[in-house]
């Protein structure tokens, strides 16, 4: 059974994922600009990769909490 605390935690995790996705999208859009030096593009791609890793961790947390909730219903 999902508690109110779990529901709030999941909501916050999704909010964090949304913020990081928006940040990654901004980096990706900015990377499409012309006249960018390669070093700036590498730094931008690195930031996108780091954000992607952080999003993956948050998604894994949501899935783990969901799995615990499913197991608790048995």
ChimeraX attribute file (.defattr): number of C-alpha atoms within 10 A of each C-alpha:
attribute: neighborCount
match mode: 1-to-1
recipient: residues
	/A:1	11
	/A:2	13
	/A:3	9
	/A:4	9
	/A:5	9
	/A:6	15
	/A:7	12
	/A:8	11
	/A:9	14
	/A:10	19
	/A:11	13
	/A:12	12
	/A:13	17
	/A:14	16
	/A:15	12
	/A:16	16
	/A:17	20
	/A:18	13
	/A:19	14
	/A:20	18
	/A:21	17
	/A:22	13
	/A:23	15
	/A:24	21
	/A:25	14
	/A:26	13
	/A:27	18
	/A:28	16
	/A:29	10
	/A:30	13
	/A:31	17
	/A:32	10
	/A:33	9
	/A:34	7
	/A:35	7
	/A:36	11
	/A:37	8
	/A:38	9
	/A:39	9
	/A:40	11
	/A:41	17
	/A:42	12
	/A:43	13
	/A:44	18
	/A:45	16
	/A:46	13
	/A:47	16
	/A:48	20
	/A:49	13
	/A:50	14
	/A:51	20
	/A:52	16
	/A:53	12
	/A:54	16
	/A:55	21
	/A:56	13
	/A:57	13
	/A:58	17
	/A:59	17
	/A:60	12
	/A:61	14
	/A:62	18
	/A:63	13
	/A:64	12
	/A:65	17
	/A:66	15
	/A:67	11
	/A:68	13
	/A:69	15
	/A:70	12
	/A:71	10
	/A:72	10
	/A:73	8
	/A:74	6
